[in-house]
């Protein structure tokens, strides 16, 4: 079976609310492509049965009221418009951890919310900062996954003090052993530091960048080092450091088609692990 054909759950996408698009008609960055209609077409074309919209810890990108409440309202509205979409709750570090958790609990009253997202690069709060202990406690209490952006910037590619570095994420996890963790982007080019983390890992954004640097065979070995039982298919669409938005999904399926995963492992990565982590019924029915 080819990767384009296999049923998939995209564990990491971005869709910008229509009100934000309307307010920024001259935008020409990658987020101009992040429309519901555009992603719907890709879901149909690439057999994506479900997808998770990840927020940014940046209310200016996801609302015109610039509040986390408005972000959650917009996320829920997008998911109501397209039943194949689910989402993660956002956090706004202008609020106290207690208020952030209150806002998260309010959002989670809606079934489309399946976890919580931290983006240390956008919030400016290092992932192992005490602020995030409150968010992690909330995730543990609610028995929901906490997704953490982990792709250190180009300037800090090997800097283990980068705010989203795997070494910092380990410190947060050690303080919260019951935390159900999803590491986004495999830790970037600090992936070796992430290998022994007790976590799931999405391959969003990083896959084509690994291939550009290491080639197909080494990238295949890296993915296998994490273990197929921990990997989630994800794209970060429409975001990429190396590809235009229109090329991302086609690049992903072509890269993975060159790897040595069995059909059983493909199903595991494409949707099985995500079904387990997000509590989604099987998409293969």
C-alpha angles and dihedrals in degrees: 000000000000122000092239090059102042116097109258143192110206102215096193127037137137126223119176117216116254092241089061092048090051091050092051106042094155096052111131102176127105092275090066084074094051097099128139092234092051094050093045089061091052092049090056094043097048101035094248105168097182136007136190119226109215119204125217109228081244113104092190090069096049107035144023093222088059095221132118090237089059091047091054091046091052093047091051091049092053090050091050089053092050116031092196090068128087128173148204125239119253133228128215113200091204083078124069116257088253093055091043089056091047090053091047092051090050091052092048091062083082113075095223090074111088105167148341129274129213120190106182094182092058098038093044090224114120111239093241093050115124089246090072093052087077092052092046091049088052092051092049093048092049092043090231131136120260112214116205126193107232114175109114114218122265090255091051098035093136098023107120089196092063107125093246099038117137090238089062092045089055090058091053091048092049090056091050108038093172093056116125099218132196112190110204121216095008092269093296113247090344088071094129089064090056099051096092095044115118095234149099117259131210119209094215120142095352103070099081090040091056090049091050091053105031107020128235099292096051091043089052089052092050092053091048090050088062091048128241090250089067103040126099125195109239136148111193086225126217091017125085137144092215110025139059113243093252091057101048104089095040089050092051096053093044092050094048092046087065093057130089102244116140119232090256090053091047091056089048093054097035097053117331099082091044091051089055096044098043099035094242121157113243113285093208097078 
